[in-house]
């Protein structure tokens, strides 16, 4: 939350905000690089023929998923491709069924006929990662099969770059105490970095990207766009799956463009850029953040809600971090605690603009939750915002008092300021979006 600030008594003031003699700090935030570019996407129309074609391809991919194969590992590769191509949300039930079967058979690989699962690094690591991603409590002990008598990973694995890459990706799903995966991360990182000079062009691209951004830690839409370009270069590509993934990507992008157009209109109507010129205009970045959490088309309400809350929260952050006086911040904190329109009467003019927008966003959330019969969630949404504002105020007090907090004090506040962006309250396991 900290920013580099400078005193700027000559910057434009919001009318009637405070007496003229008050010197305001200024962070000199750069304006939005987007402007209102995305307003133009309001007229984007869904291609009906493309949508029908996508539905036809989807049914064909579903048949491919359920078709019998000689080796269970072939299903692992298919599931991995589907997830990386960003279309797994269309086949959640089918993928869950397959992974359940794979998980059940993993307890007895001999009976299942899948000898390669235990003996081939690529397959063992891929199975481990896919099951962990799906929430299965699968043990990492399987990787002991790839160690020698000295307890170190076998040197013969160094030449198996595909296996190393698969294990490297798997290590990013490790939990505290899994020492073997910590060792595996060091081992794979070292040997993948030294192997780049002898790889095929496609494998080199995969390794380079994974070292920069492991799949598990990437943003879904960015990972999908990257993998689409790699997958179409593969000799072993499934043309039906590739065509469906491309079509689905473009259709979903149109959905996101229209949504961002609607949100841009909402933001322009608020006119924060002119009314609160000291604050950051980051509504597009907020939408990008929200789409990283919920990119699937059916989660429009969650995307829109998180985006609007984040965009307003950025303004509140800048009020506490940069612009507001201690007395004004105390008034704003009290107003949020009251959560009532009448509390706005005691605020300076520039704060009224922000407070009104905050209440309006939550009224919209409340109306949608009521329609979905989930109205109880609005309580957690409001309480989480109150926790956030209290934490901002505490940080502001430290600044005005020139107090340097201890690490424990700072972390306590930092945890509070982090929870709103996840859509959860620190003291509750209930999600509100």
C-alpha positions in Angstrom: 0.0 0.0 0.0 3.0 2.3 0.5 3.7 4.9 -2.2 6.3 7.5 -2.9 4.7 10.8 -2.1 5.6 14.5 -2.3 4.0 17.6 -0.9 1.9 19.5 -3.5 0.0 22.4 -2.2 -0.7 23.7 -5.7 -2.5 20.7 -7.1 -6.2 21.1 -8.1 -8.5 20.8 -5.1 -11.9 19.3 -5.0 -14.4 22.0 -4.4 -15.3 22.5 -0.7 -13.2 19.6 0.4 -11.2 21.3 3.1 -9.8 24.8 3.9 -7.4 26.2 1.3 -4.5 26.3 3.7 -4.3 22.4 4.0 -1.3 21.1 2.1 -2.2 17.8 0.4 0.2 15.1 -0.4 0.4 13.9 -4.0 1.6 10.6 -5.3 1.6 11.8 -8.9 -0.2 8.7 -10.2 -0.1 8.2 -13.9 -3.5 8.4 -15.7 -5.1 5.3 -17.1 -3.4 4.1 -20.3 -6.8 2.8 -21.5 -9.0 5.9 -21.2 -12.5 4.8 -22.3 -11.3 2.6 -25.1 -13.5 -0.3 -24.0 -16.7 1.7 -24.3 -16.5 0.8 -28.0 -17.0 -2.9 -27.3 -20.7 -2.3 -26.3 -21.7 -3.1 -29.8 -19.8 -6.4 -30.0 -22.3 -9.1 -31.0 -22.1 -12.8 -30.5 -21.5 -14.7 -33.7 -24.5 -17.2 -33.7 -22.9 -19.4 -36.3 -19.6 -19.5 -34.3 -21.6 -20.4 -31.2 -23.4 -23.2 -32.9 -20.1 -24.5 -34.3 -18.6 -24.4 -30.9 -21.4 -26.5 -29.5 -20.9 -29.1 -32.2 -17.2 -29.3 -31.5 -17.8 -29.4 -27.8 -19.9 -32.6 -28.2 -17.2 -34.2 -30.3 -14.6 -33.3 -27.6 -16.8 -34.9 -25.0 -16.9 -38.1 -27.0 -13.1 -38.0 -27.2 -12.8 -37.7 -23.4 -15.1 -40.6 -22.8 -13.6 -42.9 -25.5 -11.7 -45.9 -24.2 -7.9 -45.9 -24.5 -5.1 -48.5 -24.2 -3.2 -46.7 -21.5 -4.6 -44.6 -18.7 -1.7 -42.1 -19.2 -3.3 -41.1 -22.5 -6.3 -39.8 -20.5 -3.9 -37.8 -18.3 -2.4 -36.1 -21.4 -5.9 -35.3 -22.7 -7.0 -33.8 -19.4 -3.8 -31.7 -19.2 -4.3 -30.4 -22.7 -8.0 -29.6 -22.1 -7.1 -27.7 -18.9 -4.2 -25.8 -20.5 -6.3 -24.9 -23.5 -8.8 -23.3 -21.1 -11.9 -25.3 -21.9 -12.0 -27.6 -18.9 -15.0 -25.7 -17.5 -17.1 -27.3 -20.2 -16.2 -30.8 -19.1 -16.1 -30.6 -15.3 -18.2 -33.8 -14.7 -16.3 -35.8 -17.3 -12.9 -34.8 -16.0 -14.0 -35.5 -12.4 -15.2 -38.9 -13.4 -11.9 -39.7 -15.1 -9.7 -38.5 -12.3 -11.8 -40.4 -9.8 -11.1 -43.6 -11.8 -7.4 -42.7 -12.1 -7.2 -42.0 -8.3 -8.9 -45.3 -7.5 -6.6 -47.3 -9.8 -3.5 -45.6 -8.5 -3.7 -47.7 -5.3 -3.1 -50.8 -7.3 -1.2 -50.0 -10.6 -0.6 -53.7 -11.3 -4.3 -54.5 -11.2 -5.1 -51.5 -13.4 -2.5 -52.5 -16.0 -0.8 -49.1 -15.7 2.8 -50.1 -15.0 4.1 -46.9 -16.6 2.5 -44.8 -13.8 5.0 -45.9 -11.2 8.0 -46.2 -13.4 7.9 -43.3 -15.8 8.7 -39.9 -14.3 6.6 -37.9 -16.8 3.4 -39.9 -16.2 3.9 -40.2 -12.4 4.4 -36.4 -12.0 1.5 -35.5 -14.4 -0.9 -37.8 -12.5 0.2 -36.3 -9.2 -0.3 -32.8 -10.4 -3.7 -33.3 -12.0 -5.0 -35.1 -8.9 -3.7 -32.5 -6.5 -5.2 -29.7 -8.7 -8.5 -31.5 -8.4 -8.2 -31.6 -4.6 -7.3 -35.3 -4.1 -5.1 -36.1 -1.1 -2.4 -37.9 -3.1 0.9 -38.7 -1.5 4.2 -37.5 -2.9 5.9 -40.7 -1.8 5.6 -41.9 -5.4 8.7 -39.9 -6.2 10.8 -42.0 -4.0 10.8 -44.5 -6.9 13.1 -42.1 -8.8 15.8 -41.9 -6.1 18.9 -44.0 -5.8 20.3 -45.8 -2.8 21.9 -42.6 -1.6 18.5 -40.8 -1.3 19.2 -38.6 -4.3 17.3 -38.3 -7.6 18.8 -40.6 -10.2 21.3 -39.1 -12.6 19.6 -41.0 -15.4 16.7 -38.6 -15.1 18.8 -35.7 -16.3 18.3 -36.8 -20.0 14.5 -37.1 -19.6 13.6 -33.4 -20.1 9.9 -34.1 -20.6 9.9 -35.9 -17.3 11.9 -33.2 -15.5 9.5 -30.6 -16.8 6.5 -32.6 -15.6 8.1 -33.0 -12.2 9.0 -29.3 -12.0 5.3 -28.4 -12.7 4.2 -30.9 -10.0 6.5 -29.4 -7.3 4.5 -26.2 -7.3 1.6 -28.0 -5.7 3.7 -29.0 -2.7 2.6 -28.3 0.8 4.7 -27.5 3.9 6.8 -30.5 5.1 7.0 -32.3 1.7 10.8 -32.3 1.6 11.0 -34.6 -1.4 9.2 -32.0 -3.5 11.5 -29.3 -2.2 14.4 -31.4 -3.4 12.7 -32.1 -6.7 12.2 -28.4 -7.3 15.9 -27.7 -6.9 16.9 -30.8 -8.9 14.6 -30.0 -11.9 15.3 -26.3 -11.9 19.1 -27.0 -12.1 18.9 -29.5 -14.9 16.2 -27.8 -16.9 18.2 -24.6 -17.0 21.3 -26.5 -18.2 19.3 -28.4 -20.9 17.9 -25.5 -22.9 20.7 -25.7 -25.6 19.8 -29.2 -26.7 16.0 -29.0 -26.9 13.6 -29.0 -29.8 12.0 -25.6 -30.6 8.6 -26.6 -29.0 10.1 -28.2 -25.9 12.4 -25.2 -25.5 9.4 -22.9 -25.5 7.6 -25.1 -22.9 10.6 -25.2 -20.6 11.4 -21.5 -21.0 7.8 -20.5 -20.2 7.5 -22.9 -17.3 10.7 -21.6 -15.7 9.3 -18.1 -16.0 5.7 -18.9 -15.0 4.7 -22.4 -13.8 1.2 -23.4 -15.0 -0.2 -23.6 -11.5 0.8 -20.1 -10.7 -0.3 -18.5 -13.9 -3.4 -16.5 -14.8 -5.8 -18.9 -16.7 -6.5 -16.8 -19.7 -2.9 -15.8 -20.3 -1.8 -19.5 -19.9 -4.5 -20.5 -22.4 -3.4 -18.0 -25.0 0.2 -19.1 -24.6 -0.6 -22.8 -24.8 -2.8 -22.4 -27.9 0.2 -21.2 -29.8 2.3 -24.1 -28.6 -0.4 -26.8 -29.1 -1.0 -25.9 -32.7 2.7 -26.5 -33.5 2.6 -30.1 -32.1 2.5 -33.0 -34.4 0.3 -34.9 -32.0 -2.4 -32.2 -31.8 -6.0 -33.2 -31.8 -7.6 -31.0 -34.5 -11.1 -31.1 -33.0 -9.9 -30.0 -29.6 -7.7 -27.3 -31.1 -10.5 -25.9 -33.2 -12.9 -25.9 -30.2 -10.3 -24.2 -28.0 -9.7 -21.4 -30.5 -13.4 -20.8 -31.1 -14.2 -20.9 -27.4 -11.3 -18.5 -26.6 -12.6 -15.9 -29.1 -16.2 -16.3 -27.9 -15.3 -15.9 -24.3 -13.1 -12.9 -25.1 -16.1 -11.2 -26.7 -18.1 -11.8 -23.4 -15.3 -10.2 -21.4 -15.1 -7.3 -23.8 -18.8 -6.5 -23.5 -18.6 -6.8 -19.7 -15.7 -4.4 -19.6 -17.6 -2.0 -21.8 -20.5 -2.0 -19.3 -18.1 -1.5 -16.4 -16.3 1.3 -18.2 -19.7 3.1 -18.7 -20.4 2.8 -15.0 -16.9 4.2 -14.2 -17.3 7.1 -16.6 -20.7 8.0 -15.1 -19.1 8.2 -11.7 -16.6 10.7 -13.1 -13.9 9.9 -10.5 -11.2 11.0 -12.9 -12.4 14.6 -12.6 -14.0 14.6 -9.2 -11.1 12.8 -7.5 -8.1 13.6 -9.6 -5.6 12.7 -6.9 -6.6 9.0 -7.0 -5.7 6.2 -9.4 -8.0 5.3 -12.3 -7.5 1.5 -12.4 -10.9 0.1 -13.3 -9.6 -1.9 -16.3 -6.8 -3.4 -14.2 -9.5 -4.3 -11.6 -11.5 -6.1 -14.2 -8.3 -8.0 -15.3 -7.8 -9.0 -11.7 -11.4 -10.1 -11.3 -11.3 -12.2 -14.6 -8.2 -13.9 -13.2 -10.3 -15.1 -10.3 -13.5 -16.0 -12.2 -13.0 -16.1 -16.0 -15.8 -18.6 -16.8 -18.8 -16.9 -18.6 -21.3 -18.0 -16.0 -19.5 -16.0 -13.2 -20.4 -12.6 -14.6 -21.9 -11.4 -11.3 -18.8 -12.4 -9.4 -16.5 -10.7 -11.9 -18.5 -7.5 -12.0 -18.9 -7.4 -8.2 -15.2 -8.0 -7.5 -14.2 -5.5 -10.2 -16.4 -2.7 -8.9 -15.4 -3.3 -5.3 -11.7 -3.3 -6.2 -12.0 -0.1 -8.3 -13.7 1.8 -5.5 -11.2 0.3 -3.0 -8.3 1.7 -5.0 -9.9 5.2 -4.5 -10.3 4.6 -0.8 -6.8 3.3 -0.6 -5.5 6.6 -2.1 -7.6 8.7 0.2 -6.1 7.0 3.2 -2.6 6.7 1.8 -2.2 10.0 0.2 -4.9 12.7 0.3 -6.9 12.6 3.5 -6.0 14.4 6.7 -6.1 12.5 9.9 -9.3 14.2 11.0 -11.0 13.4 7.6 -9.9 9.8 7.7 -11.4 9.4 11.2 -14.7 10.8 9.8 -14.7 8.4 6.8 -13.8 5.4 9.0 -16.7 6.2 11.3 -19.0 6.6 8.3 -18.1 3.2 7.0 -18.7 1.7 10.4 -22.2 3.2 10.5 -22.9 2.2 6.9 -25.7 4.7 6.5 -26.4 7.4 4.0 -26.9 9.9 6.7 -23.3 9.5 7.8 -22.3 11.2 4.6 -23.5 14.6 5.9 -20.4 14.9 8.1 -17.9 14.2 5.3 -15.9 16.7 3.2 -17.2 17.0 -0.4 -14.6 14.8 -2.0 -15.3 11.9 0.5 -19.0 12.2 -0.2 -18.4 11.2 -3.8 -16.5 8.1 -2.8 -18.8 7.1 0.1 -21.9 7.4 -2.1 -20.3 5.2 -4.8 -19.4 2.6 -2.1 -22.9 2.4 -0.8 -24.3 2.2 -4.3 -22.1 -0.7 -5.3 -23.2 -2.7 -2.2 -26.8 -1.9 -2.9 -26.4 -3.4 -6.3 -24.7 -6.5 -4.7 -27.5 -6.8 -2.2 -30.2 -6.7 -5.0 -28.4 -9.5 -6.9 -28.0 -11.6 -3.9 -31.6 -11.2 -3.0 -32.6 -12.4 -6.4 -30.4 -15.5 -6.0 -31.7 -16.1 -2.4 -28.3 -15.6 -1.0 -29.0 -12.3 0.8 -27.2 -13.4 4.0 -23.9 -12.9 2.2 -24.3 -9.1 2.1 -23.5 -9.0 5.8 -20.1 -10.6 5.2 -19.4 -8.3 2.3 -20.1 -5.2 4.4 -18.1 -6.5 7.4 -15.1 -7.3 5.2 -15.1 -3.8 3.9 -15.2 -2.4 7.4 -12.2 -4.6 8.4 -10.4 -3.2 5.3 -11.1 0.4 6.2 -10.1 -0.1 9.8 -6.7 -1.5 8.6 -6.2 1.5 6.3 -7.0 3.9 9.1 -4.5 2.1 11.4 -1.8 2.5 8.7 -2.7 6.1 8.3 -2.4 6.7 12.0 1.1 5.2 12.0 2.1 7.6 9.2 0.7 10.7 10.9 2.2 9.7 14.2 5.5 8.9 12.5 5.3 5.5 14.2 7.2 2.5 12.8 5.2 -0.7 13.5 6.7 -4.0 14.6 6.6 -6.8 12.1 3.8 -8.5 14.1 1.8 -5.2 14.1 2.3 -4.7 10.4 1.5 -8.3 9.5 -1.7 -8.2 11.5 -2.9 -5.2 9.4 -1.5 -6.6 6.1 -3.6 -9.7 6.6 -6.7 -7.6 7.0 -6.1 -5.6 3.9 -5.5 -8.8 1.9 -8.8 -10.5 2.6 -11.2 -8.4 0.7 -9.5 -9.1 -2.7 -10.1 -12.9 -2.1 -13.9 -12.3 -1.5 -13.6 -13.6 2.0 -13.6 -12.3 5.6 -10.7 -13.2 7.8 -13.0 -14.3 10.5 -15.4 -16.2 8.3 -15.1 -19.1 5.8 -18.1 -17.8 3.8 -17.5 -16.3 0.4 -19.7 -13.3 -0.5 -19.3 -13.2 -4.3 
